[in-house]
Amino acid sequence: MLPVFALVGRPNVGKSTLFNRLTRTRDALVADVPGLTRDRQYGIGRVGPGPYVVVDTGGISGGEGIEALSEQQVRIAITEADHLLFLVDTRDGTTPADLEIAAQLRRTGKPVTLVANKVDHLDWTLAAGELHQLGLGDPQPIAALQGRGVSALISGIFATLPAGEEAACAETEEATTEAVRVAVVGRPNAGKSTLINRLLGEERVVVYDSPGTTRDSIEIPFAVGERQYRLIDTAGMRRRARISEAIEHFSVIKTLQAIEACHVAILVLDAHAGIGEQDATLAAHLIDSGRALVMAVNKWDGLTPDARSALKIAIERRLPFLDFAEQHRISALHGSGVGLLLEAADRAYASAMRTLPTPLLTRLLEDAVGEHAPPLVRGRRIKLRYAHQGGRNPPIIVIHGNQTEALPDSYQRYLIKRLREALRLQGTPLRLELKSGTNPFAGRKNTLTPRQRQKRGRLRAFVKGKR
C-alpha cells in the first residue's frame, strides 16, 4: 500500500498550496482566506522518489460550530496517516496555536516533520531558531507557492520509511480500473453532503445546517462489490446576482469543472424549497454538458400528501426536458431511497456508453421518417438517408441527408424522442449531428442550345397571350 502523508496546521499556513504542489494538480481551492478548507482532500503525490497518498485538511483553530466539525475531519486524517507534515507560517513565527498543535501531534506517537512554509525573503537562521521551541526537531524550510525545497522535503521523508514499505510504494501504481465518476450537484443546503455521507456510511464530509458549507469539490473513491466509483461532492450553485464573496465564484467554477469531468450527475432537489429557477438553470447546464443524469428529490419524507402532489406537478411543469432521467424520492438524512441511486447511476452510465450499430440506427431512422416525414423547404422535401453513431457520453447520432441544415428544431426533438424510446436509452441525453452532402452542380449554370431558347420564347409568348 502507498504511504499516507497528512498535512496539518493552523488555518492559512499553505496546506492546500502544498497539496496542489505535491499532486501537481489544482484540485484544492486556494485563496488568502483562513478556514477555506473544511473537508479532507486526498490525492496521489507525484513529487519525490515514489508515489504516496497526500491528505489536505482544514486548519486547527479550536473554534466552535462548523470549525469544530472541520477539526473532526483533521483528527480522522491524523489517525489514517503514516507520517504527519506539520506546517507553520515562518512569517508569523511560533504562535500559541502552533505550540498547542505540536503538543497534540506528539501525543499521537506518529512520525512528524516540521515544515516551515513561506521562507522566501526571510532570514532562515533567525526563523529556524524560534521554531525549535516546538520540540519537533529541525524544521524543513520550503516555499510551497514557488516549489522551493518541496522535493527535498519528500525525499527526506522517504528516507525514513521502512525498507519494505519504500520498495512496495515504488512498485505500486494507481488502479487502472475505470471508475464511474458520480457528481452530486444542486442548490445550497439541498442535502448533497448528507447524501454523500449516507452513501459512504460514514461522516466523510462536513455537514452543517448552513448554506455554503461545502466550498471545494471533494472527490471520494469507494467500491460496491467489484464496482468502482468516485463520488464528487460539490458546492451549491445559486444565482450569480446572489453571489457576494469571491470564494463562492471559485466554488462555482470548481462545481462546473466537476460536472464536465463526471460520467453521471445526481441532481439533488430540495423538496421543502420547491423547484426554483436555479434548479431549472442547473438542470439545463447538465443537459448542455451532455452528462448522464439521475434526479434525487431530497427531504421527501417531511412533506404532506398535498405538498407531494404539488411538487410532482411543479417538476413536470418546470423540468419537462428531464423526462429521460430517472426520478427518485429520497431522504438523505434517514436513508430512505438512497440505496437505489447508485443502481440508477449504473443504468444511466451504461446507456451513455452504449455502442449503437449503424444498421439499427438507419432502420430506426427510416421508420421514424416513414411515420412522420420531414417538412418541405422551398417546395423540396428534406431527405434523411442514413445514420451512424458519432460519439458516446452523451450518445451522438450522425444523420446524413440533403438540406439537413433546414431541419426544424421540432422535428429534431421528434427524432430524438423516437430514437431514445426505440433504443431504450435511460438517464442520458441524446444528441443529433446533421450533415448534408455536397451538390456537385452547385454554382453551375446550363448553357441553352438555340433550339431550347426558341422553345422557351414560344412558351413565354403563349403564357403572355393567355393572360
MIMARTOR-662352 format. One record per residue (C-alpha): z, x, y; residue number from 0. Coordinates in steps of 0.2 Angstrom, whole numbers, always signed. Example, Ala and Ser with C-alpha at 12.3 -4.5 7.8 and 13.67 -1.06 7.14 Angstrom:
2
       Z       X       Y   num
     +39     +62     -22     0
     +36     +68      -5     1
***
This chain:
467
       Z       X       Y   num
      +0      +0      +0     0
      -3      +5     +18     1
     +12     +11     +28     2
     +18      -1     +41     3
     +22      +6     +59     4
     +31      -7     +71     5
     +30      -4     +90     6
     +47     -10     +98     7
     +54      -8    +115     8
     +58     -16    +132     9
     +45     -28    +140    10
     +31     -20    +149    11
     +33      -2    +142    12
     +15      -1    +135    13
     +17      -8    +117    14
      +1     -19    +117    15
      -9      -5    +126    16
      -4      +7    +112    17
      -8      -6     +99    18
     -26      -8    +106    19
     -27     +11    +106    20
     -22     +14     +88    21
     -33      +0     +81    22
     -47      +4     +93    23
     -49     -15     +97    24
     -44     -26    +111    25
     -35     -39    +101    26
     -19     -38    +110    27
     -18     -46    +128    28
     -13     -33    +140    29
      -8     -36    +158    30
      +5     -29    +170    31
     +17     -44    +167    32
     +33     -42    +157    33
     +36     -53    +142    34
     +17     -56    +139    35
     +18     -53    +120    36
     +28     -66    +111    37
     +22     -65     +93    38
     +19     -52     +80    39
      +1     -45     +80    40
      -5     -35     +65    41
     -19     -23     +65    42
     -26      -8     +55    43
     -23      +9     +63    44
     -38     +20     +65    45
     -31     +34     +74    46
     -24     +48     +64    47
     -27     +56     +47    48
     -27     +39     +37    49
     -26     +20     +39    50
     -10     +11     +41    51
      -4      -6     +47    52
      +2      -6     +65    53
     +13     -21     +72    54
     +14     -26     +90    55
     +29     -35     +95    56
     +37     -43    +111    57
     +49     -35    +122    58
     +68     -35    +118    59
     +76     -41    +134    60
     +92     -50    +127    61
     +86     -67    +135    62
     +88     -85    +130    63
     +76     -99    +125    64
     +58     -93    +122    65
     +63     -74    +124    66
     +76     -76    +110    67
     +63     -84     +99    68
     +52     -69    +103    69
     +66     -57     +98    70
     +67     -65     +81    71
     +49     -60     +78    72
     +54     -42     +83    73
     +68     -42     +70    74
     +56     -48     +57    75
     +44     -34     +61    76
     +58     -21     +60    77
     +63     -27     +43    78
     +45     -26     +37    79
     +41      -9     +44    80
     +42      +8     +36    81
     +43     +18     +52    82
     +48     +12     +69    83
     +40     +18     +86    84
     +52     +15    +100    85
     +43     +15    +116    86
     +51     +19    +133    87
     +43     +20    +150    88
     +46     +38    +156    89
     +44     +32    +174    90
     +59     +21    +173    91
     +70     +34    +164    92
     +83     +29    +152    93
     +90     +11    +156    94
    +105      +2    +148    95
     +92      -9    +139    96
     +85      +7    +131    97
    +102     +13    +126    98
    +106      -4    +118    99
     +89      -5    +108   100
     +91     +13    +102   101
    +108      +9     +95   102
    +101      -6     +86   103
     +87      +4     +78   104
     +99     +17     +72   105
    +109      +4     +63   106
     +93      -1     +53   107
     +93     +16     +44   108
     +74     +17     +46   109
     +65     +32     +52   110
     +62     +30     +71   111
     +51     +40     +83   112
     +55     +40    +101   113
     +38     +38    +111   114
     +39     +42    +129   115
     +24     +32    +137   116
     +16     +34    +154   117
     +19     +53    +156   118
      +4     +56    +166   119
      +8     +63    +184   120
     +26     +66    +179   121
     +36     +82    +176   122
     +39     +81    +157   123
     +53     +94    +157   124
     +64     +83    +168   125
     +60     +67    +159   126
     +62     +74    +142   127
     +80     +80    +146   128
     +85     +62    +151   129
     +78     +54    +136   130
     +88     +65    +124   131
    +104     +54    +128   132
     +96     +40    +117   133
    +100     +50    +102   134
     +84     +49     +93   135
     +78     +67     +93   136
     +64     +74    +103   137
     +53     +62    +112   138
     +35     +62    +109   139
     +25     +61    +126   140
      +9     +50    +126   141
      -1     +41    +139   142
      -7     +26    +129   143
     -19     +20    +143   144
     -28     +36    +143   145
     -26     +40    +125   146
     -17     +57    +128   147
      -5     +63    +114   148
      -8     +47    +103   149
     -17     +56     +89   150
      -4     +70     +88   151
      +9     +56     +88   152
      +2     +48     +72   153
      -2     +65     +64   154
     +17     +69     +66   155
     +22     +53     +58   156
     +11     +55     +43   157
     +18     +72     +40   158
     +35     +64     +37   159
     +28     +51     +25   160
     +32     +55      +6   161
     +18     +64      -3   162
     +14     +50     -14   163
     +13     +37      +0   164
      +2     +48     +11   165
     -10     +51      -4   166
     -10     +32      -8   167
     -14     +27     +10   168
     -28     +39     +12   169
     -37     +31      -3   170
     -33     +13      +2   171
     -47      +3     +11   172
     -47     -14     +19   173
     -51     -28      +7   174
     -69     -31      +5   175
     -67     -49      +0   176
     -74     -60     +14   177
     -60     -71     +20   178
     -63     -88     +28   179
     -58     -87     +47   180
     -50    -103     +52   181
     -46    -105     +71   182
     -33    -118     +76   183
     -38    -124     +94   184
     -33    -138    +105   185
     -24    -143    +122   186
      -7    -135    +126   187
      +8    -142    +117   188
      -3    -151    +104   189
      +6    -143     +89   190
      -5    -128     +85   191
      +8    -115     +82   192
     +19    -128     +72   193
      +4    -132     +61   194
      +1    -113     +58   195
     +19    -111     +53   196
     +18    -126     +42   197
      +3    -119     +33   198
     +11    -102     +30   199
     +28    -109     +25   200
     +37     -98     +37   201
     +41     -96     +56   202
     +27     -84     +58   203
     +23     -88     +77   204
     +34     -93     +91   205
     +36    -112     +93   206
     +44    -119    +109   207
     +44    -136    +117   208
     +34    -130    +132   209
     +15    -129    +136   210
      +8    -112    +136   211
     +20    -104    +123   212
      +6     -95    +114   213
      -4     -83    +126   214
     -13     -72    +114   215
     -24     -76     +99   216
     -14     -71     +84   217
     -24     -68     +68   218
     -14     -70     +51   219
     -21     -66     +34   220
     -15     -76     +19   221
     -21     -82      +2   222
     -20     -98      -8   223
     -23     -93     -26   224
     -38     -82     -26   225
     -45     -89      -9   226
     -43     -78      +6   227
     -40     -85     +23   228
     -37     -78     +41   229
     -28     -91     +52   230
     -31     -88     +71   231
     -18     -96     +82   232
     -25     -98     +99   233
     -18    -103    +116   234
     -20    -120    +123   235
     -35    -124    +134   236
     -34    -135    +149   237
     -45    -139    +164   238
     -49    -125    +175   239
     -43    -134    +190   240
     -25    -134    +182   241
     -25    -115    +178   242
     -14    -106    +191   243
      -9     -90    +183   244
     -21     -76    +180   245
     -14     -73    +162   246
     -20     -90    +157   247
     -38     -86    +162   248
     -37     -71    +150   249
     -29     -83    +136   250
     -43     -95    +138   251
     -56     -80    +136   252
     -47     -75    +120   253
     -47     -93    +113   254
     -66     -93    +117   255
     -68     -77    +108   256
     -58     -83     +93   257
     -70     -99     +92   258
     -85     -88     +92   259
     -78     -76     +78   260
     -71     -90     +66   261
     -80     -99     +52   262
     -71    -116     +54   263
     -61    -123     +68   264
     -47    -135     +66   265
     -47    -146     +82   266
     -29    -152     +85   267
     -27    -168     +94   268
     -10    -174    +101   269
      -9    -192     +96   270
      +5    -196    +108   271
      -5    -189    +123   272
     -21    -198    +118   273
     -39    -192    +119   274
     -42    -184    +136   275
     -56    -177    +145   276
     -51    -159    +140   277
     -51    -164    +121   278
     -69    -170    +123   279
     -74    -154    +133   280
     -67    -143    +120   281
     -75    -153    +106   282
     -92    -151    +115   283
     -89    -132    +116   284
     -86    -132     +97   285
    -102    -141     +94   286
    -112    -129    +106   287
    -104    -114     +97   288
    -110    -121     +80   289
     -94    -119     +71   290
     -89    -130     +56   291
     -75    -142     +62   292
     -60    -152     +55   293
     -51    -164     +66   294
     -32    -165     +64   295
     -23    -179     +73   296
      -6    -172     +75   297
     +11    -182     +78   298
      +3    -197     +69   299
     +20    -202     +61   300
     +28    -207     +78   301
     +15    -220     +83   302
     +17    -239     +81   303
      +4    -249     +72   304
      -4    -255     +89   305
      -4    -237     +96   306
     -13    -231     +80   307
     -26    -244     +82   308
     -29    -240    +100   309
     -30    -221     +96   310
     -43    -224     +82   311
     -54    -234     +95   312
     -52    -220    +108   313
     -58    -207     +96   314
     -73    -217     +91   315
     -77    -220    +110   316
     -73    -203    +117   317
     -78    -192    +102   318
     -93    -201     +94   319
    -103    -184     +92   320
     -89    -178     +80   321
     -94    -191     +67   322
     -99    -177     +54   323
     -81    -169     +55   324
     -68    -174     +43   325
     -53    -183     +52   326
     -35    -180     +45   327
     -20    -189     +52   328
      -5    -176     +50   329
     +12    -172     +56   330
     +14    -153     +58   331
     +32    -155     +61   332
     +36    -164     +44   333
     +21    -158     +34   334
     +13    -174     +30   335
      -6    -172     +28   336
      -6    -154     +32   337
     -10    -148     +14   338
     -27    -157     +15   339
     -33    -147     +30   340
     -37    -131     +20   341
     -47    -141      +7   342
     -57    -149     +21   343
     -60    -132     +29   344
     -67    -126     +12   345
     -79    -140     +11   346
     -84    -138     +29   347
     -87    -119     +26   348
     -97    -122     +10   349
    -108    -134     +20   350
    -110    -122     +34   351
    -115    -108     +22   352
    -126    -118     +10   353
    -144    -112      +6   354
    -157    -126      +8   355
    -173    -124      -2   356
    -189    -126      +8   357
    -197    -139      -4   358
    -182    -150      -2   359
    -182    -149     +17   360
    -201    -153     +18   361
    -199    -168      +6   362
    -185    -175     +16   363
    -194    -172     +32   364
    -209    -182     +25   365
    -198    -196     +20   366
    -190    -197     +37   367
    -207    -197     +46   368
    -214    -210     +34   369
    -200    -222     +38   370
    -200    -219     +57   371
    -215    -209     +64   372
    -213    -199     +80   373
    -219    -207     +96   374
    -236    -205    +104   375
    -239    -191    +118   376
    -254    -194    +129   377
    -261    -205    +116   378
    -259    -192    +102   379
    -247    -193     +88   380
    -234    -179     +86   381
    -237    -171     +68   382
    -222    -163     +59   383
    -229    -154     +44   384
    -216    -144     +35   385
    -198    -137     +37   386
    -188    -122     +31   387
    -170    -115     +34   388
    -169    -103     +48   389
    -150     -99     +48   390
    -133    -103     +42   391
    -116    -106     +50   392
    -122    -118     +58   393
    -137    -123     +46   394
    -153    -121     +56   395
    -169    -131     +50   396
    -185    -125     +57   397
    -199    -138     +59   398
    -217    -134     +61   399
    -230    -145     +68   400
    -240    -149     +84   401
    -234    -155    +101   402
    -216    -152     +95   403
    -210    -147    +112   404
    -213    -165    +117   405
    -202    -172    +103   406
    -189    -184    +112   407
    -171    -180    +110   408
    -168    -197    +102   409
    -180    -193     +88   410
    -172    -176     +86   411
    -155    -184     +84   412
    -163    -196     +71   413
    -169    -182     +61   414
    -153    -173     +62   415
    -143    -188     +55   416
    -156    -191     +41   417
    -156    -173     +35   418
    -137    -172     +36   419
    -135    -188     +26   420
    -148    -183     +13   421
    -141    -165     +11   422
    -123    -171     +11   423
    -118    -158     +24   424
    -100    -162     +29   425
     -90    -154     +43   426
    -104    -144     +50   427
    -116    -147     +65   428
    -134    -146     +61   429
    -147    -138     +72   430
    -166    -141     +73   431
    -178    -127     +79   432
    -196    -134     +83   433
    -211    -123     +83   434
    -229    -128     +87   435
    -244    -120     +80   436
    -256    -112     +92   437
    -273    -121     +96   438
    -287    -108     +94   439
    -298    -119    +105   440
    -286    -120    +120   441
    -294    -115    +136   442
    -312    -115    +129   443
    -325    -127    +135   444
    -340    -133    +126   445
    -357    -129    +134   446
    -368    -145    +133   447
    -386    -145    +127   448
    -399    -153    +138   449
    -401    -167    +126   450
    -382    -170    +127   451
    -382    -170    +146   452
    -396    -183    +146   453
    -386    -194    +134   454
    -371    -193    +145   455
    -381    -198    +160   456
    -388    -213    +152   457
    -371    -218    +146   458
    -364    -216    +164   459
    -378    -227    +171   460
    -375    -240    +158   461
    -357    -241    +162   462
    -360    -242    +181   463
    -373    -256    +178   464
    -360    -266    +168   465
    -348    -265    +182   466
***
